Amino acid sequence: KFVMNKKNKLVDEFSYDPVTAISESNAPKEIAIIFKDIKKTMGIPIVTSIWRGLADMDDSLLNVWNLTKPIFNNGEPEFIYNKLFEHISLPSPPKITSDTLERMGINNKELKNIKNIVSVYNRSNTMNLIALSALVNVNFSYISSSKNYKTSSINYQLPALLERHEINNNTWKIVKNINAYGTTNGFRAHVATLWRHLSYWPKFLDFVDLQFRPMRDNGQIEQALETVLNYVLINKIILKEDTKSHHQLNKLTVSTITNYVHSKHQVVRMVTLGNILQKWLFKK
């Protein structure tokens, strides 16, 4: 397990493996009920890896969700998400041409699926980053927020998330290559679920790798990671904290969530790369 190191510094790797974390389809009934509530509350058709990872940590999923759900219910994570990239300018490769898509064998339906997958993960990952970061800031003792915003949802019908055994080795190498962007562990890093969900289109992921490479080499991606993390830390949700109450979360859960939101190489990485990808795909 990767948790806090001996000097109590943030670590760069997930403390769970998103590939082997419990899946929605295999979740026991009591966990499936929580997953369903997460999707309904966040307005998304999938459960991303942080919640699936917590499901394997005793009763952490239920405890953390009970603390976090009120933050999502007041709509502030969505509000901040919608404003975030109005204030942050992300780098972007040149526009993808229709000829390029045709050479990759991607038709309009497949392109729509790709765009939908990216949009769903960006909504989920960014809102998770914002809400869980607020929870960490009050030491997991959420009380209330005075603000209230309207909420929305996106209910795209996405293709099924492929399990590792359903992805051939050549495609998995491509997935691992693109997953290495923004990590300190490179090819050995745990695979973020977005890239696995896009494994239906290995030629597209190969092209993403090619187009992202210059931004990695000139430092634009690393700078974007720092910018996104700093923005979220500065423009955070302000919650009222009850200093007399103490959470009952175990150390692994606390370190997992803290590292997840405050290391630029975990969910910040996927928020940044995912939104670069979205900006690129929707470029006029």
Buried (B, 14 or more C-beta within 10 A) or exposed (E): EBBBEEEEEBBBBBBBBBBEBBBBEEBEEEBBEBBEEBBEBBBBBBBBBBBBBBBBBEBBBBBBBEBBBBBBEBBBBBBBBEEBBEEBEBBBBEEBEEEBBEEBEBEEEBBEBBBBBBBBBBBBBBBBBBBBBBBBBBBBBBEEBEEEEEBEEEEBEBEEBBEEEEBEEEBBEBBBBBBBBBBBEEEEBBBBBBBBBBBBBBBBBBBBBEBBBEBBEEEBBBEBBEBBBEBBEEEBBEBEBEEEEEBEBBEBBBBBBBBBBBBBBBBBBBBBBBBBBBBBBEEE
